[in-house]
Amino acid sequence: MADLIFHHYQNSPFSEKVRLIFGFKKLAWKSVFIPPVMPKPNLTALTGGYRRTPVLQVGADIYCDTALIADVLERVAPTPSLYPLEIEGQSRTLAQWADATLFWTVIAYVFQPVAMPYLLGPLTPEQMKAFGADRAAMRGNAPRMSVGEATGSLREYLRRLENMLAGGKPFLLGAQASIADFSVYHCVWFLQLAQPLADILDMAPNLKSWAARMAEFGHGQSEKLRAESALEVAQEAAPASFDDLPFVDTHGIARGETVTITPTDYALDPVEGRLVLSSDTEWAVSRTDAVAGEVVVHFPRLGFQLKKI
């Protein structure tokens, strides 16, 4: 199999989710660091405009969104599983809540002036302004939670998570780690980065012990790779073919038609291409870029919308 090339930046919470999955599955991967704010020319040459972090590249196949990336890594290394059979539905549902509701609650809580240097590092006023403008563009008209609302909501969520670990359970859903643990963990990890505000976790000692246990999985074996080298990999590889797979049509759109795929919540940047894969859980479009060559960009169905051009 082609190398797993991971496009990320150090303080990205969703990147930490996947880095820990690499460690859980003891995988080797190539690390490409990307800018935390736009422009990201090397990344968007691969994705066609999708700008969220992180992105997984396997040859000329580009996988967007950590929910789909986790599924890809599960196919690459089925054991240990992120989706133990008896709790698969429960773990996926809890992970979806953590990636959305818990994540945005943590973001609203930690992005206070006292914690910003711990989350972003030492930035000049110009860099801070650029970061703020970039994130405002990503959020668009999405509702914003006040610090007071976030604080109250976060305390209640921490109480619920603490209860899930009562009785000495090692992981949120029992004896085995699952995708739910990794999705909750990246939120707790980001909260811990905001050191002046992280004492809110003192109310959840079981959760703090669980987070330390999760961190022991590590990040697997990584090797740095230049962004230009990742583009060369895409140029030289042939994307996977999906012609033999069943085509699941729920939109009245046929295989091969030109479409856009766009997130439904934030960073609403459409990616245009020829629809080559439509399964129960995944879409993919083929597109050609002057720099990256022919690539196939993959998205999960959940959280994205498909439209015919």
Backbone torsions as a table, in degrees:
resi	resn	phi	psi	omega
1	MET	NA	148.2	177.9
2	ALA	-64.2	159.4	179.3
3	ASP	-60.3	149.0	171.1
4	LEU	-86.9	112.4	-178.5
5	ILE	-108.2	121.1	-171.9
6	PHE	-113.6	120.1	-179.7
7	HIS	-99.1	117.6	-170.8
8	HIS	-159.6	176.4	167.0
9	TYR	-136.0	161.7	-163.9
10	GLN	-60.2	-46.8	-172.5
11	ASN	-94.6	18.3	177.3
12	SER	-79.9	117.9	-178.5
13	PRO	-63.3	-41.3	178.9
14	PHE	-66.2	-29.9	174.6
15	SER	-66.0	-38.8	178.9
16	GLU	-62.9	-36.5	175.5
17	LYS	-54.7	-48.5	-177.7
18	VAL	-74.5	-37.8	177.7
19	ARG	-58.2	-39.4	179.5
20	LEU	-70.4	-32.4	175.0
21	ILE	-65.6	-38.4	173.7
22	PHE	-55.1	-44.9	-179.8
23	GLY	-66.9	-42.2	179.0
24	PHE	-57.9	-40.6	-178.0
25	LYS	-95.0	2.3	177.8
26	LYS	54.8	50.6	-177.6
27	LEU	-100.7	149.3	171.6
28	ALA	-94.9	142.3	-176.9
29	TRP	-151.8	158.5	177.9
30	LYS	-100.4	133.7	-173.3
31	SER	-105.9	118.8	174.8
32	VAL	-115.2	116.1	178.8
33	PHE	-83.8	134.6	-179.2
34	ILE	-119.4	160.7	177.3
35	PRO	-66.9	147.6	177.1
36	PRO	-74.8	-16.1	-179.7
37	VAL	-129.5	161.4	175.7
38	MET	-70.0	152.5	3.9
39	PRO	-81.9	152.8	177.6
40	LYS	-130.6	68.8	-169.4
41	PRO	-61.0	-37.8	-178.8
42	ASN	-70.5	-36.0	178.8
43	LEU	-71.3	-48.5	-175.8
44	THR	-70.6	-17.9	170.6
45	ALA	-63.8	-32.4	178.5
46	LEU	-82.3	-40.0	-171.7
47	THR	-92.1	-17.6	-176.8
48	GLY	81.4	14.2	176.7
49	GLY	126.9	-20.0	175.9
50	TYR	-60.4	129.6	-168.1
51	ARG	-118.9	-4.8	-177.3
52	ARG	-70.8	157.6	177.5
53	THR	-112.6	136.0	6.1
54	PRO	-101.0	-178.7	175.5
55	VAL	-137.6	139.6	176.6
56	LEU	-107.2	131.9	178.1
57	GLN	-116.0	130.0	172.7
58	VAL	-127.1	97.6	-175.0
59	GLY	65.8	-117.9	178.6
60	ALA	-105.0	14.5	175.7
61	ASP	-104.6	127.7	-172.7
62	ILE	-117.3	123.2	-174.3
63	TYR	-111.4	123.8	-177.3
64	CYS	-108.3	146.2	177.4
65	ASP	80.2	131.8	-174.5
66	THR	-69.0	-23.5	175.8
67	ALA	-62.7	-43.0	177.9
68	LEU	-73.5	-40.2	178.9
69	ILE	-57.8	-40.9	177.9
70	ALA	-61.7	-40.0	178.0
71	ASP	-64.3	-39.1	178.8
72	VAL	-63.6	-45.5	-180.0
73	LEU	-65.8	-30.6	175.2
74	GLU	-65.3	-38.2	177.5
75	ARG	-68.7	-37.3	-180.0
76	VAL	-67.6	-43.7	-176.6
77	ALA	-135.4	88.9	-173.8
78	PRO	-65.8	-21.2	179.0
79	THR	-127.6	140.9	-7.1
80	PRO	-68.5	147.6	-172.5
81	SER	-82.9	142.7	170.9
82	LEU	-79.7	-13.3	-173.0
83	TYR	-130.5	67.6	176.7
84	PRO	-51.7	132.8	-168.1
85	LEU	-52.0	-44.8	-173.2
86	GLU	-72.7	-14.1	179.7
87	ILE	-127.4	18.4	-174.2
88	GLU	-59.8	-52.1	-178.8
89	GLY	-61.7	-42.7	179.7
90	GLN	-64.2	-42.3	-177.8
91	SER	-68.4	-39.8	178.4
92	ARG	-65.6	-39.3	-179.4
93	THR	-68.0	-43.0	177.9
94	LEU	-65.5	-38.1	178.1
95	ALA	-63.2	-41.6	179.6
96	GLN	-62.9	-40.5	176.3
97	TRP	-62.7	-44.1	-178.0
98	ALA	-65.3	-42.4	-177.5
99	ASP	-67.5	-20.5	-178.2
100	ALA	-112.1	-73.9	-173.0
101	THR	-64.3	-52.3	-179.0
102	LEU	-64.8	-42.3	-178.2
103	PHE	-58.8	-49.9	-176.1
104	TRP	-71.0	-25.8	173.8
105	THR	-68.0	-44.5	177.2
106	VAL	-62.2	-43.0	179.6
107	ILE	-58.8	-46.6	-179.5
108	ALA	-64.0	-31.6	-179.9
109	TYR	-76.7	-44.5	-170.8
110	VAL	-82.4	-23.7	-177.2
111	PHE	-82.5	62.5	171.8
112	GLN	-108.3	152.3	-175.1
113	PRO	-52.0	-38.0	-176.0
114	VAL	-65.2	-25.4	-175.8
115	ALA	-101.2	-12.2	-173.7
116	MET	-56.4	-42.5	179.4
117	PRO	-62.0	-28.5	-179.6
118	TYR	-76.9	-27.1	-178.3
119	LEU	-89.3	-34.9	-172.9
120	LEU	-112.9	-11.5	-175.5
121	GLY	81.9	-179.4	-179.3
122	PRO	-72.8	111.8	-179.8
123	LEU	-114.9	145.2	171.8
124	THR	-72.6	162.1	176.4
125	PRO	-55.4	-35.8	179.2
126	GLU	-67.0	-41.1	178.9
127	GLN	-67.1	-39.8	178.1
128	MET	-62.9	-40.3	178.3
129	LYS	-64.4	-41.6	179.2
130	ALA	-64.7	-40.0	178.4
131	PHE	-63.8	-45.3	179.6
132	GLY	-61.6	-41.6	179.4
133	ALA	-66.2	-38.4	179.7
134	ASP	-63.8	-46.6	-178.1
135	ARG	-70.7	-32.0	175.7
136	ALA	-65.0	-39.4	177.4
137	ALA	-65.7	-37.0	178.1
138	MET	-65.2	-44.3	-176.4
139	ARG	-72.4	-32.4	-179.1
140	GLY	59.6	-128.5	-178.9
141	ASN	-95.4	13.4	-180.0
142	ALA	-62.5	141.8	-179.8
143	PRO	-59.2	145.7	178.8
144	ARG	-113.3	134.2	-178.6
145	MET	-91.5	136.0	177.4
146	SER	-73.2	162.6	178.7
147	VAL	-61.3	-40.5	179.6
148	GLY	-62.7	-44.8	177.6
149	GLU	-63.5	-42.3	-179.1
150	ALA	-64.3	-40.4	-179.3
151	THR	-62.3	-47.7	179.7
152	GLY	-64.2	-42.8	179.6
153	SER	-66.2	-42.4	-178.7
154	LEU	-63.4	-40.7	178.0
155	ARG	-59.5	-42.0	179.7
156	GLU	-67.2	-40.7	178.0
157	TYR	-64.0	-39.5	178.0
158	LEU	-64.2	-38.0	176.8
159	ARG	-62.3	-40.9	-179.6
160	ARG	-66.7	-43.9	179.1
161	LEU	-65.9	-38.7	177.1
162	GLU	-60.3	-40.5	178.9
163	ASN	-64.8	-34.9	-179.8
164	MET	-65.4	-22.7	-179.0
165	LEU	-100.3	6.7	-179.1
166	ALA	-65.0	152.7	178.3
167	GLY	81.1	11.5	176.5
168	GLY	83.4	15.7	176.8
169	LYS	-62.5	132.8	-178.4
170	PRO	-73.7	-27.9	-177.7
171	PHE	-133.6	167.5	-169.0
172	LEU	-60.6	-34.8	-177.6
173	LEU	-111.5	18.9	175.2
174	GLY	129.6	-140.0	-172.1
175	ALA	-79.1	-20.1	-175.1
176	GLN	-113.4	142.1	172.3
177	ALA	-71.1	148.5	179.5
178	SER	-142.7	177.5	179.4
179	ILE	-57.8	-27.4	178.2
180	ALA	-61.3	-41.1	-179.5
181	ASP	-62.9	-41.4	-177.0
182	PHE	-71.2	-33.6	179.0
183	SER	-73.1	-39.1	175.6
184	VAL	-70.1	-37.5	-175.4
185	TYR	-60.5	-42.3	-175.3
186	HIS	-65.7	-28.1	175.1
187	CYS	-70.0	-44.1	178.7
188	VAL	-65.8	-40.2	177.8
189	TRP	-57.5	-44.6	-179.2
190	PHE	-68.9	-35.7	175.8
191	LEU	-63.4	-39.3	178.8
192	GLN	-67.5	-30.5	177.0
193	LEU	-63.1	-33.4	-179.3
194	ALA	-79.9	69.6	-167.4
195	GLN	-52.0	-43.0	-178.6
196	PRO	-65.6	-16.0	-177.7
197	LEU	-111.9	-3.7	-171.9
198	ALA	-74.1	-9.6	-179.1
199	ASP	-68.7	-7.7	173.9
200	ILE	-61.3	-23.9	179.5
201	LEU	-72.7	-12.8	-179.9
202	ASP	-62.6	-22.1	178.3
203	MET	-74.8	-7.3	-176.3
204	ALA	-130.7	72.0	-176.4
205	PRO	-63.2	-35.6	176.9
206	ASN	-62.7	-39.1	-179.2
207	LEU	-67.8	-38.0	177.7
208	LYS	-64.6	-41.1	177.5
209	SER	-65.7	-41.0	176.5
210	TRP	-60.0	-43.4	-180.0
211	ALA	-61.9	-40.7	177.1
212	ALA	-63.9	-37.8	178.6
213	ARG	-67.8	-40.5	177.5
214	MET	-63.4	-41.7	-178.0
215	ALA	-60.7	-24.3	-179.4
216	GLU	-67.1	-15.8	175.7
217	PHE	-63.3	-27.2	179.9
218	GLY	71.7	-164.9	-173.7
219	HIS	-119.3	16.3	-178.3
220	GLY	70.5	-158.3	-179.1
221	GLN	-108.4	114.3	-178.3
222	SER	-115.3	153.3	178.4
223	GLU	-138.8	130.9	-177.2
224	LYS	-67.8	144.2	178.6
225	LEU	-138.9	137.0	177.8
226	ARG	-71.9	146.5	179.3
227	ALA	-59.5	-37.3	179.1
228	GLU	-63.9	-34.4	178.5
229	SER	-69.1	-36.4	177.0
230	ALA	-64.2	-38.0	176.7
231	LEU	-65.2	-37.6	177.2
232	GLU	-64.1	-38.4	176.9
233	VAL	-59.2	-45.2	179.9
234	ALA	-63.7	-40.9	-179.2
235	GLN	-62.0	-38.0	-173.5
236	GLU	-87.5	-13.5	-176.5
237	ALA	-95.2	161.0	173.3
238	ALA	-106.2	130.3	178.4
239	PRO	-63.4	156.1	176.8
240	ALA	-64.3	152.0	176.8
241	SER	-103.6	140.9	-178.1
242	PHE	-123.0	16.0	-175.7
243	ASP	-62.2	-28.0	-176.8
244	ASP	-88.8	-4.6	-178.3
245	LEU	-89.6	148.8	175.9
246	PRO	-58.4	141.1	-179.7
247	PHE	-105.6	114.5	-176.4
248	VAL	-96.3	107.1	-176.0
249	ASP	-104.1	115.8	174.1
250	THR	-117.5	4.8	-174.7
251	HIS	-121.4	-2.7	-173.6
252	GLY	71.3	31.8	179.9
253	ILE	-120.0	129.5	-175.1
254	ALA	-90.5	158.8	173.3
255	ARG	-57.1	135.8	177.2
256	GLY	95.0	-11.2	179.4
257	GLU	-77.6	155.3	-179.5
258	THR	-83.3	128.7	-174.4
259	VAL	-138.8	170.6	165.0
260	THR	-119.8	148.0	172.6
261	ILE	-124.3	129.2	-171.5
262	THR	-138.4	139.4	172.2
263	PRO	-59.3	154.2	-178.5
264	THR	-101.0	-5.9	-174.2
265	ASP	-114.5	-53.1	-179.7
266	TYR	-152.7	170.4	-174.6
267	ALA	51.6	61.1	-170.3
268	LEU	-83.6	60.8	-179.4
269	ASP	-99.6	111.5	-177.8
270	PRO	-72.5	145.3	173.3
271	VAL	-112.2	124.5	-176.7
272	GLU	-103.0	141.1	177.6
273	GLY	-177.7	-176.6	179.4
274	ARG	-92.0	123.9	-175.1
275	LEU	-69.7	117.8	-177.3
276	VAL	-117.7	-14.8	-179.7
277	LEU	-142.9	130.2	174.4
278	SER	-144.7	97.5	-179.8
279	SER	-109.1	-174.7	178.3
280	ASP	-63.1	-26.4	-172.6
281	THR	-124.0	-7.1	-167.4
282	GLU	-146.7	144.0	169.0
283	TRP	-119.1	154.9	172.9
284	ALA	-149.8	142.8	177.8
285	VAL	-123.3	144.5	175.0
286	SER	-96.0	135.6	178.6
287	ARG	-147.3	159.4	179.6
288	THR	-120.5	129.3	-179.1
289	ASP	-117.5	144.4	-177.8
290	ALA	-62.0	-27.7	-177.9
291	VAL	-99.1	-45.7	-173.7
292	ALA	-86.1	-18.7	-176.2
293	GLY	83.3	-154.8	179.8
294	GLU	-82.2	123.9	179.2
295	VAL	-133.2	159.0	171.9
296	VAL	-116.7	125.1	-177.0
297	VAL	-106.4	125.4	-173.2
298	HIS	-107.7	144.0	178.4
299	PHE	-138.7	150.4	169.4
300	PRO	-75.0	154.1	174.3
301	ARG	-67.7	-46.0	-177.2
302	LEU	-66.3	127.1	179.1
303	GLY	90.0	3.2	-179.7
304	PHE	-136.3	156.2	178.1
305	GLN	-124.7	146.2	-177.8
306	LEU	-111.5	132.0	177.4
307	LYS	-136.3	140.8	176.4
308	LYS	-80.8	139.2	175.5
309	ILE	-78.8	NA	NA
